[in-house]
Amino acid sequence: MRFRRGDFPEGFVFGTATSAYQIEGSRLGGAGPCHWDTFAATPGNVVRAEDGARACEHVHHWPEDLDLVRDGNFDAYRFSVNWARVLPEGRGTVNAEGMDYYDRLVDGMLARGLQPWLTLYHWDMPSDLAMRGGWANPDVAGWFSDYARLVMGRLGDRITATATINEPWCVAWLSHFLGIHAPGLRDIRAAAHAMHHVLLAHGTALQALRADGHRDLGIVLNMEVCAPASEAPEDRAAAATQDAIFNRWFLEAITQGSYPAEALAGLEPHLPRGWQQDMAQIAQPLDWLGVNYYTRRFHAAAPGQPWPATREVPGPGPKTGSGWEIYPEGLEQFLLRAGAAVGKLPIHVTETGMAWPDQVVQGQVNDAERIAFMDSHLAAAGRALKAGVNLQGFFCWSLLDNYEWAEGYDKRFGLVHVDFDTLSRRPKASYVALADALTRSS
Ligand code: GBH
C-alpha cells in the first residue's frame, strides 16, 4: 500500500476495532440473553437466522487475537463490553465471570503495549430490559448510566478512551423505524422515543462518569453521505431530510443541544413529552468524538409515502461486498463537518472498512480490494488533517471476520480471516500490508 505511518503526525493513533456481540460468543461465560439472540431466532430477520451465540469464540481466543493486534503494529484496540455479559438481567446481579473476563482482557492489552479503547454499548441490549421497551423506555437513561458506572468502576483506571454509544442512528432509526436491526420495529413512535432516549442515555451516563472522576469520554457517530438522486428540488429535499435524520440529529444534539428542523418536521409529534427539557443534559461537554464512515447513498422523493417519503437510488461508484458504494471523499467531508461542529476537540475515525467475499486460496487471502480501500480512506483522513481538522486516530473495521448483524456470517470485514468451523485465524494480505505500513522506525 502507498500509506506509511510516517505520513501522519507523531503520536497519531492507529488501531483496529471489534464489538462484543460480533466476536465473543454470546452464550459463553455466563452472559445473559440480549435482544439480538431473540431477533436472530425469528425467521426472516437475519440471513440463515444466524446469531452471535458462538461467533469467533473470542472469549476463549482473546490472547491470540490481542497478539494479532500487537503484531499488526497497531497502537490501540477498540472493543466493546456486552451489557448482558456484565449484568445478565441488565441491572441488579453482576456476572462476576463476565467482569473478570473484561478485566483480564484489558490487562492483556496493556501487557502487549496496546491502548484499550472501550465502547460501552455496541448493540447488545439485555433481553429483560428489551422486554420493558429497551431504548423506547425513558428509564433506559438510568439503566444505561448505572451499567456504565459499574463497568468504568472496574475498568476505568486502565482505559485510554471511552465511548458511551456506538452509532445512535443504528440503535434508534435502523432498529425501530427501518426494522433491520434488533428489536426490528417499524414504528415511528418507538423510533422517535429511541432517537431521543439514546441521546439522553449518552448524556446521563457521561455526566455520571465525569462525576465519578473519569475522563476521555466521547461518543461514536456513524456518518453517511446523503446525496440527492437528481438536482430536482424534491430529490434535494429528500436528501436533506435523510441527512437531518442520519447525521445532523445526533451531531447537533450533542454539540448544540438542538434537533434539526428537517427531522423535527416528522418526528416532533412523536417525541416524548417535555423532550426540550432534556437537551441540555444531552449536550454534555465531550472529550472527543468518534466518526464511523462507510459509504454514500442517494435519495429520491417518494411522493405519497408516509414521512420521510424518500427512497434509495443506487450510486454510480464501485461497490463493496455489501453493495455499499466506495466513496472515500465522504470521509474527508465528514471529518471537516465534524471538525466544524466540535472545534478543537480531538476527532477519531473509529471505524472504516469493507466487506468482500474473501476466499482462502493456497493458504492465502489476497484482498487487494481492501488494501486499496484502506489506502484511499487513509489518504482522505490525511487530507482532512492537512485542512486543519484535529484528527488524532484511525481505526480499521475490523480485526476479524465476524457476525455482521442482519447479514449473519456472510459478509467478511476482517483484516484477519476466520474459518467459522475450525475458528482458526489467518491474516489476510491487507493485515500484512498494514503491519508493514505501520512499522515504527528506530
Ligand atoms: C458499523 O455500522 C457497525 O458499527 C459495525 O458493528 C458493523 O459491523 C460495521 O459497521 C459494518 O457494517 O439500511 O440495511 O442498507 C455501519 C453503519 C448502518 C452502514 C447501516 C450501512 C446500511 C444498512 N451501517 N447501513 S441498510
Residues whose N, C-alpha, C, O or C-beta is under 5 A from the ligand:
A	BS01	GBH	I180 N222 Y294
